[in-house]
Structures are given as structure tokens and as C-alpha cells.
Amino acid sequence: MHIEIHGRRDADAPTLVFSSGLGGAAHFWLPQLDALTRDYRVVLYDQLGTGKSPAALPADYSIDAMACELRTLLASHGIGDYHLIGHALGGLVGLALAMQQAPGLRSLTLMNAWSRVSPHTARCFSVRKQLLAGSGPAAYVEAQALFLYPPDWIAANIEQLQIDDRKHVAGFPPTDNLLRRIAALQAFAPDLQALAGIRQPTLLIANRDDMLVPWQCSRELAEQLPNARLECFDYGGHASSVSCPDTINTTLRRFLASVIHDTEYAA
């Protein structure tokens, strides 16, 4: 599996591990690097079967398997204590790590995640799968921005999006891999007792204008976790780490400082 390690390399550096959403690619988190690499060791990776981590995923692929793959990857690079920041599917990987009692997991930040896929999100994925089957990767990729970003952000960044779209089509993953990753996130449904056993400090970040995952999913998840707090923003869409990086980076820094230095978190 492809891994990148940025920022501090000294032995005392606190480590942040970023786990991406459905796309699975390390480069999703590039807007966070400048803000965090001065104070932290930052680990990015391409999830198995995506980007620079090619593999044929099994038919019964699961979020638990993704969590086990990440544990193995981190152990192979000598990464012990870490703070997990996950977006959507990547947040589910974080929950799975916590429920597996993964050693070294110190905190969770879950962006637009959930404990049960909502009917709205299920419908969105159904549409995306139909686009893929009926029109192919180009149509799937072009529609993706509609699920990820606010309309005005798309309009302001349309030229860069078109460049990115061409890259994504050229590097599109095997269709079976994508469908198995979608199936894995739709099947993820931990019971309340398992969620209640997660003791790590947890920050949930949600956006009220998220077209893919209703912000209420994060509110529900926050209520199910014993040591969680919710930050909900009015603007940013599903991928607010890209559309509003300054807001997200400031929020991450505040939360991480409170966990690492055991101080009060100020919203």
C-alpha cells in the first residue's frame, strides 16, 4: 500500500493519520498539509485497491478489512501512537479501528461520517452506480463534484475541476473495486453497545449543506459515542476539507491541541 509521511520526523512528534473517503486517495488531504506539518508528523495513504495501491478486492470486502489493512501498514512503518482523521468512509475506518481496540489510537476526528447509512445517502449511491453502469467513468466523475462541493464553489473552481476530472478518469479504479467499496460502506452497521465502548476523544465535523450525507447522521453518531463532540458548519458541502480548508484546519488544530495537551476544547 502506498504511504506518504510528511512533516516532523523527530521521535516526539505527534502523528496524524488521514484516511480518505470513497476515492481512497492520499491526495484528498493536500489542503491540510501546510497547516499541520510544522507541528505534526502527517501520514497519508492510498487505500487498498485505489490510486497507487493496486489490488483486486474480494467480493466480501468490508470496513473491518480496511481497518486491519491500515493497522498492518502503520505497524510496518513503526508508527505507534496516532490520531486518526477520517472523511466519510475513512471515518468508518476510524470507528472500526476503535472497536477493534487498535493499539496506539489516541483520538478520532470523523468528518461527515455515520453509524448507519441514511436512505438519502443510499439513494445517492444508487444514482452513482447507475451512472457508472450506464454511462461509464467519465459521467461518474463529472457528477462527483455535485455530491462533494457547494454550487458556488464549483462555479468558482470549474477550470481546476475539469483538469482534475480528466486525471480521475485516466486513473479510474477497476469498477469491481469501486462497487465493493460502496457495498462495504453500505453494510457497515455497528451496534450501539460497540459504539458505546469507544472511549477515545472524538470530534465529529458535519456540514448542513452536505448533499451526500445529512448532517443529522453526525449528530446521531455523536449521541452514540461517550466522549464525542459535534462541530456543525453551515457551508462546505461533503468535502469541506477541500472547499473550506482554513475552517477545517483551524478546527483540527484546536481539537488536537486539546487532546495532546489535555486542555479544554474551545469551539
N, C-alpha and C positions, 0 to 999 in steps of 0.2 A: 504494500500500500504506500502511496506517495505521501510524504510528510515534509513539512517545512517548519523550521524553528527560527524565530525572529527575536530580536530584542536582546535583553540581558542574558549573559551566559554564566554569570558568577553563581556559585553554589547556593547563595542565599536568595536568589531571585524567585519571587513567587511566580508560579506558572499558570497561564491561562490556556485552556484547550477549547478551541472553537469547533463546533460541529454544525455543518450546513444542513439546509432543508432538503427538499426532494432532489434538487440538482446535484447535491453531494460534493460540490467542488470547493476547494480551499479558497479560490479567488473571490468567492462571495464576500469574504471578510476583509478585503483590501481597504475599505474605508475606515477600518478600525486600527490599522497598523500604526500610523503616525501618532495617534493619540495614546497608544498603550505600550509601545515597545520601549520607551525610555525607562519605564518603571517595572516592566514585567517581561518575563520570557513568554512569548506567544507561539503556540503550536497550532498550525493549520494542517489539514489533511484532506485528501480526496477519498471519499468513502468507497468501499469495495464495489466494483462494477461501474464506477463513474470516472470521468476525467483520466488522470494518469495512473489509476488503479484498476486496470482492465481485469475482468473476470466474468465468467458465466455464473450468474446467481442461481441457486437451486429453486425449485418450484415452491418449496415451503419456507422461503426466506422470511425472516422475522426481525422485529426491532431488537429482541434479545440477542439475536445473532450479530446485529450491528454493534451492540454494546460490547459483546465478547471480542469482536474484531478490534475495537478501539482499545480495550484493555490490553490485548496482546501487543498491539502496536506501541502503546505507551511503555509497557514493560520492556520491550525490545530496545527501546531508546533510553532506558534508565530513568524514565520520568515517574516520580513517586507522587508527592502531594501536588494537587492541582485543583483549579476552579473551572468548572465546565460551563461554557456559554453555548447554548443550542438554539437554533432557529427552527420552529415548526417541527419537522421530522427530527432534526438534530436535538430539539428539546425532549422529544420522546426517548431518544438515545440516552439523554441525561437522566431521565426518570428511571429507565431500565438499569442504568449503572447504579443508581441509588438503591433500587430494590434488590439488585444483586449484591449489595453491600460491598461494592468495589473498593478495595483499599486505596487510600490516598485522596478520595473525592471529598473536597472540603466545602464546596458550595455549588449551588446551581443558579444559573440565570436562564430562564425559559422564555423565549420570545415567540409570541403568538402560537403557543402550544395548547395542548388539550389532554384530557384523560379519556374522552370519548369523542369520536368523530361526529360532528353535528350533521343533521340532514342537509343543511345548506352546503357544507364542505363536501359531503358525499356527492351532491348534485354537481358541484363544480368539477370534481374529479371525473364524474361520468361524462361531462361535456368534453373535458380534455382528452379522455380516452377515445371518444368518438371522433374528435378532430384528428387524432393520431391515426386511427384506423381508416378514416375516410379520406383524409387529405394529406397525411404524411407529416414528417418532422417540420417542414417549413411553416405549415399552418399552426402546428402545435406551438412552435417557438414564437411566432408572431403574436399569438393570443396570450402568451405567458405574461407579458408586461401588463395586460389588462387585469390579471389576478394579483399582480405584485405591487403596483405603484398607483398613486393618485393620478387622476386625469391631467391636472395641470403640470405635474412633474413629468409625465410622459410627453406632453406638448413641448415643454422647455428642453427636454433632453432627447428629442426624436432622432437627431442625427447620430448620436452616440449609440442609441438603442438599435438603430439599423445596422451599424457596424457590429455591435455585439450579437445581433440576431444571426448575421452571416457566420460568425465564428461558432455560435452554438449549433447551427445547422451542420456545419462542417465537422464538428466534433460530437454529434448527437450519439447518445449511448445506444446499445442494442435495445430494440423495442422490448424484448422479453425482460431485460433487466429493469427497465423503467416500469413496466406493468407489475413486476414482482415487488418493486419498492413501494409502489402505490398500494398494492394488496397488503404489504406488511404494515404500513401506517394505518390503513383502514381496519386491520384486525387488532391493533393494539387497544386493549381494554382492561387495564389493571383494576383489581377490586379495591374497594375503599380501605380495607384493612392493610393492604400492601402500601397504598399511598400514605396512610396514617403512620406507617413505620418509617417514613423518610424523615430524618432528623436534621439533615444539612440545612443551613440558612439558604433560603430560596427567594430569588427575586423573579417575579413574573412581569413581563412587559407586553402590553397589548395596545392596539390602535383601534379607535372607534370607527375609522373608515376602512378597516381591513375588509376587502371584498371576498377573501377566501376563507378566513377563519373568524367567525364572530367573536368580538372581544369578550362576550359573556363566557366563552369557553375558558378563558384565562381566569376570570372571576370565580367560576366554579372550581377550577383546579386549585386556586389559592385557598379556597374554603376547605379543600380536602387535604391540604398539607399542613402539618402542625407548626411549621416555622417559616411561613411564607408571607410575603407582602406583594401587593399588586401596584404597578405604575401603569396608568392608562392614559394615553395621549390621544388628542383629537385628530391628529394628522400624521400621515406617514405611510398608510396602506399596509400591506402584508410584509413588505421588505423595508421597514423603516430604518434599518441599519445602513441601507443604501440611500434612501430618499431623504433621511434626516440624520446623517451621521453625527453631527455635533451634539444633538439632543441625546442620542443613544450613547455616545462615547462618554458624555458627562454623567449620565445615569449609571453606566457601568463603573466608572471610576469611583463614584460616591459609594455604591454598594460594595465594591471590592475593598475599598479602604475601611469600611465599617466592619467587614468580616475579618480582614487580615490584621487590623489594628485593634479590633474589639472595641469600636466606638459606636455611638448612636448613629443610626442611619437617618439622614435628613432628606426627606423627599423634596 
